Amino acid sequence: MTREHSDIDLVSLIQYRDELEKAMVKAGFKKIPVSMLQTDFIKDEIDVSFVFVKISEEGKIIANGFPDWEWRNDALPIQKYNLKGISINVLNPYQLLEEKKVYEKGTGRKLRSKDIESMKVIQGIIDAIS
């Protein structure tokens, strides 16, 4: 986590998209389609974004709808972290930084000032572990 914030960013394999979208709507979230890559939801001022990836026949992680956007092989580590009592998997920080760098191209949305600040924090994490 790079900072306290009210949105949740998640990654899922594309084959779970329909099931996840139905579950979020059933839970009272409003569905906001963004692209083949992403679906957003909102409920009570909480934003949830799902980015969808697929595994190629060669075992590569590919951003759905963007066949040239190949993720790092170590993008989705199996190691779990504890965040305020919740056990979660997190994106590899190298992948997270790369995702931020290509965000505008992938979604058509401009980077916000908080995205730029997050990139600085992620780079600091990378520098600390390198």
ABEGO torsion letter per residue (X at the ends): XABBBABBBBBBBAAAAAAAAAAAAAAGBBBBBABAABBBBBBGGBBBBBBBBBBBAAGBBBBBGBAABBBBAAABBABBBBBGGBBBBBBBAAAAAAAAAAAAAAAGBBBBAAAAAAAAAAAAAAAAAX
